[in-house]
Every structure is written in C-alpha cells, then in structure tokens.
Amino acid sequence: MWSRYQSVLQFLLKGLAIYGVWYVVYDLYLLPDGRLDEWLSVNVAYVTASIINTLGFDAFAEYRTVLMAGIPGVRIINGCNGLTTIGLFIGFVVAFPGSWRHRLWFIPVGIFAIYAANVFRVVTMLGFQMYWPAAFDPMHSFGMTTFFYVIVFGLWMAWVHLNDDARSHPDNDASPAPAQTPALSS
C-alpha cells in the first residue's frame, strides 16, 4: 500500500519543504529588505502605464501607482506584484517530478506568464475603476485574484501534462530497454 501512495507523499513532502524554504527566504529576508518587491511593483506599474498608453488612453506611473485622469489609480503593493505567486509556481514545478532540462525552460516561461497575467490584472482593475467603479472592490478581492490563481493552476497542469507526455514517450523513458535476442538464421 505504501508504494501506491509513495509518489503523492513525496510530492507533498517536497512541496511542504519548498514552501517552508520560500516562507523563510521571502518573509524573513526578501520582504523586510523590500528591494525586490519594490523593483517588481515599480516595473509592473510602468509596463501597465505603457500598455494603457498604447491602447490610446492617458496613463502614467508614479512609483508603484498607475494613474489616469478622473480615477484614483491602482497602487501595486507587496503581495500584489506577483512575487509570492512566482515563488509558489516555482515550488510546484520543482516539487513535481520532471527533468531539469524541461524545468530550465518551463520556469522562465511560467514566470513571464505570471508577470503578464499580473500586468493584465492591473490593466483590468484600472478599467473597472474607469467604467464600473462599484465592481472594483469585489473584483480586486475575489475576481482578479481567482483569475490570477487559475493562470498558475493552468501552468502547473501544463507542467504535469508535459511530464506525463515525457514519461509515456519511449525516447524519454529512463527504464532500461528490454533485452534483444539475436535472430536465428535458417
């Protein structure tokens, strides 16, 4: 019975250990230091303002805040800049079995996808402030957070699927090839 659940238990234990390390690194070092969160928040604000300007609206970034005429704007605080979500995503990918060769390209792709989803989230939140202000708070609290985590779940499912394909493909199988018997000549 142990062997039946061994891989699930290994994943859970690895995931818990990775989460513990991330918690210690982020909450006890990165968050109090603040430089990485600040850089990411400011970057998201400036990219968001650039996208909104490209869409034909006037927006500008002032430090961590994206501002537009007639609305309060959106301030990107620690915890809303995507950094903790990126850490969670990396933890999922590292905890789940798979080749490091695939991880080396999948993790950066996932980080970019999470970053892009966060920029989209901020653009959308500004749209709510402009066109439907009453929906801003519920969308900020539930709707866009759910969207963000659906993206992370989708990336994790893509990682699982990628590794299922790799395990089922004979060229990537790590198990030894069956012994070949020499052909008999007649």
C-alpha positions in Angstrom: 0.0 0.0 0.0 2.9 2.4 0.8 4.2 2.1 -2.8 0.8 3.0 -4.1 0.9 6.5 -2.5 4.6 6.9 -2.3 4.9 9.4 -5.2 2.0 11.5 -3.9 3.5 11.6 -0.4 6.9 12.5 -1.9 5.3 15.4 -3.8 3.5 16.6 -0.7 6.6 16.5 1.5 8.8 18.1 -1.2 6.1 20.8 -1.7 5.9 21.4 2.0 9.7 21.7 2.3 9.9 24.1 -0.6 7.1 26.2 0.8 8.9 26.3 4.1 12.1 27.4 2.5 10.2 30.0 0.4 8.5 31.3 3.5 11.8 31.7 5.3 13.5 33.4 2.4 10.6 35.7 1.5 9.1 36.6 4.8 12.3 36.8 6.8 14.7 38.2 4.2 13.2 39.5 0.9 10.1 41.2 2.3 11.9 43.1 5.1 14.7 44.1 2.6 12.0 45.2 0.2 14.2 45.9 -2.9 12.9 43.0 -5.0 9.3 43.7 -4.2 9.8 47.4 -4.9 11.6 46.8 -8.2 8.8 44.4 -9.3 6.0 46.7 -8.2 7.5 49.7 -10.0 8.2 47.7 -13.1 4.6 46.4 -13.2 3.3 50.0 -12.8 5.4 51.3 -15.6 4.6 48.4 -18.0 0.9 48.8 -17.2 1.0 52.5 -17.9 2.8 51.9 -21.2 0.2 49.3 -22.3 -2.7 51.7 -21.4 -1.0 54.4 -23.4 -0.6 52.1 -26.3 -4.3 51.4 -26.1 -4.9 55.1 -26.6 -5.6 56.3 -23.0 -3.5 58.7 -21.0 -1.9 57.0 -18.1 1.3 57.4 -16.2 3.2 55.6 -13.5 4.2 57.3 -10.4 6.5 55.0 -8.4 4.2 52.0 -7.6 0.9 53.6 -8.7 -0.7 53.8 -12.2 -2.8 56.9 -12.5 -5.3 58.1 -15.1 -7.4 61.2 -15.1 -10.7 61.0 -13.2 -9.9 57.8 -11.2 -8.0 57.1 -8.1 -5.5 54.8 -9.8 -4.1 51.4 -8.8 -1.2 51.1 -6.3 0.8 47.9 -6.6 1.8 46.8 -3.1 3.9 43.9 -1.9 1.8 40.8 -2.2 0.1 42.2 -5.3 3.1 42.3 -7.6 3.2 38.6 -8.3 6.4 37.8 -6.5 4.8 35.4 -4.0 2.9 33.8 -6.8 6.0 33.3 -8.8 7.6 31.6 -5.7 4.6 29.3 -5.4 4.7 28.4 -9.1 8.4 27.6 -8.9 7.8 25.4 -5.9 5.1 23.4 -7.7 7.4 22.8 -10.7 10.4 21.8 -8.5 8.3 19.6 -6.2 6.6 17.7 -9.1 8.7 15.0 -10.9 10.3 16.0 -14.2 13.5 16.6 -15.9 15.7 19.6 -15.0 16.2 20.2 -18.7 12.4 20.9 -19.0 12.4 22.9 -15.8 15.2 25.2 -17.2 12.9 26.5 -19.9 9.5 26.0 -18.3 10.2 28.1 -15.2 11.2 31.2 -17.1 8.1 30.8 -19.4 5.9 30.4 -16.4 7.5 33.5 -14.7 6.8 35.5 -17.8 3.2 34.2 -18.0 2.6 35.1 -14.3 4.1 38.6 -14.9 2.0 39.2 -18.0 -1.1 38.0 -16.1 -0.4 40.4 -13.3 0.0 43.3 -15.8 -3.3 42.3 -17.4 -4.9 42.2 -13.9 -3.7 45.7 -13.2 -4.9 47.0 -16.6 -8.3 45.3 -15.9 -8.5 46.9 -12.5 -8.0 50.3 -14.0 -10.7 49.5 -16.5 -13.1 48.7 -13.6 -12.2 52.0 -11.9 -13.0 53.9 -15.0 -16.1 52.1 -16.3 -17.6 50.3 -13.4 -16.3 51.7 -10.1 -18.7 49.8 -7.9 -17.2 46.5 -9.2 -13.6 47.5 -8.3 -13.5 46.2 -4.7 -15.2 42.8 -5.3 -13.1 42.3 -8.5 -10.0 43.2 -6.6 -10.8 41.0 -3.7 -12.1 37.9 -5.5 -12.5 38.1 -9.2 -9.0 39.0 -10.4 -7.3 37.0 -7.6 -9.2 34.0 -8.8 -8.1 34.8 -12.4 -4.5 35.0 -11.3 -4.6 31.7 -9.5 -6.3 30.0 -12.4 -3.4 31.0 -14.5 -0.9 29.5 -12.0 -3.0 26.3 -11.8 -3.1 26.1 -15.7 0.7 26.5 -15.8 1.0 23.7 -13.2 -1.3 21.5 -15.2 0.8 22.2 -18.3 3.8 21.1 -16.3 2.1 17.9 -15.2 0.9 17.2 -18.8 4.4 17.9 -20.2 5.9 15.4 -17.8 3.2 12.8 -18.4 4.0 13.1 -22.1 7.7 12.8 -21.5 7.2 9.6 -19.3 5.0 8.0 -21.9 7.2 8.7 -24.9 9.6 5.8 -25.5 12.6 8.1 -26.4 12.4 9.7 -23.0 11.9 6.6 -20.9 14.6 6.1 -18.3 13.9 2.4 -17.9 16.3 0.0 -19.5 15.5 -1.3 -22.9 14.3 -4.9 -23.0 17.0 -7.5 -23.8 17.1 -8.3 -27.5 17.5 -11.9 -28.5 19.7 -12.5 -31.6 17.9 -13.5 -34.7 18.3 -17.1 -35.6 19.5 -17.8 -39.1 17.8 -20.5 -41.0 
